[in-house]
């Protein structure tokens, strides 16, 4: 069977997890050069939009919520917007799952902002857009990344890039007029790929370079 691989992630045992667009997950044992399917109730039935590994757990985001799979224990947990008021997601359509250095999860959704999950108990903290200061400028989240100073940058589809400071609890809008497509950290800086505006670079809670790439790869260029 030909695999249309969407993501590749490494788990804590040094094995690679291969994720296909149509919902199949495979475990690749590098030493034995063997590929085996991972048991997943939605395999072949669902589109995988995001995938992250937490130790031995596989977290996958879909258009119907999130699944947490442990292939070594043959366990699976399903979380959606109806799980409970406290533990449920704000939206089922997941764009991104980001793992910070404390091994916590930041789950960006299409319409419901960011769900923060501090691992060790199923309690979500929700960051949404409410049209007033210190909330997200938009609920349509495309990417999340943390800086070296633990500041969380949230890229939105129609509200620019937001900065969340965990120490103060404040959220500031750093690039209100941009459309963020992806957020990635490299070294001590966070990069946001923009729609038709190149790329912005962030550090210490501010923009240190704007529209990078316009002069290199052409004006009105998008970075995914």
C-alpha positions in Angstrom: 0.0 0.0 0.0 1.3 3.5 -0.9 1.4 5.8 2.1 0.6 9.5 1.8 2.5 10.6 4.8 1.4 13.9 6.4 3.6 13.9 9.5 6.6 12.1 11.0 7.2 12.2 14.8 9.7 10.4 17.1 8.5 9.0 20.4 10.4 8.5 23.7 11.6 5.1 22.7 13.3 6.4 19.5 10.7 4.9 17.2 9.1 7.0 14.4 5.4 7.5 14.1 4.1 8.0 10.6 0.8 9.7 10.1 -1.1 9.6 6.8 -3.7 12.1 5.6 -6.5 9.6 5.8 -6.0 8.7 9.4 -3.7 5.8 9.5 -0.8 5.7 11.9 2.3 3.5 11.6 5.2 2.8 13.9 8.6 2.5 12.3 11.2 0.5 14.2 14.4 1.9 12.9 16.7 -0.8 14.2 14.6 -3.7 13.0 13.5 -1.8 9.8 9.9 -2.8 10.4 6.7 -0.9 9.9 3.6 -1.9 11.9 0.2 -0.3 12.1 -0.9 1.5 15.3 -4.4 0.6 16.5 -6.6 3.6 16.0 -10.4 3.5 16.0 -10.6 6.2 13.3 -8.0 4.8 10.9 -9.1 5.4 7.3 -12.1 7.4 8.4 -10.8 10.8 9.4 -8.4 13.5 8.2 -5.4 14.2 10.5 -4.7 17.9 10.9 -2.1 17.8 13.7 0.1 15.3 15.5 2.4 15.5 18.5 4.2 13.0 20.7 4.2 13.2 24.5 6.5 10.5 25.8 4.8 7.4 24.6 1.4 9.0 23.9 0.3 10.1 20.4 -1.9 13.2 20.3 -3.7 13.7 17.0 -6.0 16.6 16.1 -8.8 16.1 13.6 -11.9 17.9 12.4 -13.9 15.9 15.0 -11.8 16.6 18.1 -8.6 15.1 19.6 -7.4 11.5 20.2 -4.7 10.4 22.7 -3.3 7.0 21.8 -0.8 4.9 23.6 0.3 2.2 21.2 2.3 0.4 23.9 -0.7 0.1 26.2 -3.3 -0.2 23.4 -5.3 2.6 24.9 -7.2 5.5 23.3 -8.9 8.6 24.8 -11.2 10.8 22.8 -11.8 14.5 23.7 -14.2 16.8 22.0 -16.3 19.9 22.7 -18.9 17.8 24.5 -16.6 15.9 26.8 -17.5 18.2 29.7 -17.6 21.9 30.5 -14.2 21.7 32.4 -12.4 19.1 30.3 -13.8 19.6 26.9 -12.4 21.4 23.9 -13.8 24.8 22.9 -13.9 23.6 19.2 -13.6 20.2 17.5 -11.6 21.4 14.5 -8.0 21.4 15.5 -5.3 23.2 13.6 -2.2 22.6 15.7 -0.9 20.9 18.9 2.2 22.5 20.4 4.3 20.9 23.1 6.1 23.3 25.4 9.3 22.6 27.3 7.3 21.7 30.4 5.6 19.0 28.3 2.3 20.8 28.4 0.0 21.0 25.4 -1.3 24.1 23.6 -4.2 23.1 21.2 -5.1 25.6 18.6 -8.6 25.3 17.0 -10.3 26.7 14.0 -13.0 28.7 15.8 -12.4 28.2 19.6 -9.0 29.8 20.3 -6.4 27.9 22.3 -7.0 25.1 24.8 -4.1 24.7 27.3 -3.7 21.3 28.9 -1.3 21.0 31.9 -0.4 17.3 31.7 -1.1 15.4 34.9 -4.9 15.9 35.0 -7.6 16.5 32.4 -8.2 20.2 33.2 -8.1 22.6 30.3 -7.5 26.3 30.5 -9.2 28.1 27.6 -8.0 31.2 25.8 -10.7 32.6 23.4 -11.6 35.8 21.6 -14.1 38.0 23.4 -13.6 41.4 21.8 -12.0 43.0 24.8 -8.4 43.5 26.0 -6.3 40.6 27.2 -8.1 38.0 25.1 -7.1 36.6 21.8 -7.7 38.9 18.8 -9.2 35.9 16.9 -10.4 32.4 17.7 -9.0 31.1 14.4 -5.6 29.8 15.5 -3.1 28.5 13.0 0.0 28.1 15.1 1.5 28.3 18.6 5.2 28.5 19.7 7.0 29.5 22.8 10.0 31.8 23.0 13.1 31.1 25.2 11.6 33.4 27.8 8.5 31.1 27.9 6.3 33.8 26.3 3.7 32.1 24.1 3.1 33.4 20.6 -0.3 32.6 19.0 -0.7 33.0 15.3 -4.2 33.6 14.1 -5.8 33.5 10.7 -7.6 36.8 10.8 -6.2 38.6 13.9 -2.5 38.7 13.6 0.0 37.3 16.2 -0.8 37.5 19.9 1.7 37.3 22.7 0.6 35.6 26.0 2.8 36.2 29.1 2.2 33.3 31.5 3.7 35.4 34.4 1.3 38.2 34.1 -1.6 36.5 32.3 -1.8 39.3 29.8 -2.4 38.9 26.0 -1.1 41.5 23.6 -1.7 41.8 19.9 1.7 42.2 18.2 0.7 42.1 14.5 -2.9 43.0 14.3 -3.2 43.3 10.5 -1.4 40.2 9.4 -2.7 36.6 8.6 -0.4 34.1 10.3 -0.2 30.7 8.6 2.4 28.9 10.7 4.5 29.5 13.9 7.9 28.0 14.5 10.8 28.6 16.9 14.4 28.4 15.8 17.1 29.2 18.2 16.1 32.2 20.4 13.5 33.6 18.0 10.0 32.7 16.9 9.0 33.0 13.2 5.5 33.5 11.8 4.9 32.7 8.2 2.4 35.2 6.8 -0.1 35.3 4.0 1.3 37.5 1.2 3.6 39.4 3.6 6.6 37.1 3.9 7.5 36.4 7.5 7.8 38.2 10.9 10.4 37.5 13.5 9.6 37.8 17.3 11.8 37.9 20.4 11.3 39.1 24.0 7.6 39.9 23.3 8.2 42.2 20.3 8.6 42.2 16.6 12.3 42.3 15.7 12.0 41.9 12.0 8.9 42.4 9.8 8.0 41.1 6.3 11.2 39.2 6.0 11.5 37.5 2.6 9.7 40.1 0.5 13.0 41.2 -1.0 14.4 37.7 -1.3 11.5 35.7 -2.7 9.4 38.4 -4.1 6.6 40.7 -2.9 3.3 39.3 -1.9 4.9 36.0 -1.0 3.3 33.6 1.5 5.3 31.4 3.9 3.7 28.2 5.2 
